């Protein structure tokens, strides 16, 4: 079973930047599309960004388009989310998982708080 470990979150002021990482164990990372999700308090988990297995195609939610960039390094079994021009509404717990069901076991997530 693949294990996921997210990191890189923190407290940042509006307009700031963060780079999230998600490290996956196991050998199946490179053949799977990967997705970043986020969940704000009291809200459902939402898809933020998706990247194909080879990294050649990406998708972004309208709310983050132009501000966030998803990338991956298959040699390191890691997917990244570069977040620029952060807004208070980006606050939430960020998770990664593969891009199809059944999901791998969820990691603990990494908290992003955007506040002045």
KATA-V880758 format. One record per backbone hydrogen bond with DSSP energy under -1.0 kcal/mol. CO is the residue of the C=O (numbers start at 0). NH is the residue of the N-H. If there is no record, write none. Layout:
# KATA-V880758
<<CO,NH> <CO,NH>>
This chain:
# KATA-V880758
<<2,24> <4,22> <6,20> <9,112> <11,114> <12,15> <15,85> <17,82> <19,80> <20,6> <21,78> <22,4> <28,31> <32,98> <33,50> <34,96> <35,47> <35,48> <36,94> <37,45> <38,92> <39,42> <45,37> <47,60> <48,35> <49,58> <50,33> <56,51> <58,49> <60,63> <60,64> <63,66> <63,67> <66,83> <68,81> <70,79> <72,75> <72,77> <76,23> <77,72> <78,21> <79,70> <80,19> <81,68> <82,17> <85,14> <86,89> <87,90> <91,111> <92,38> <93,109> <94,36> <96,34> <109,93> <111,91> <112,11>>
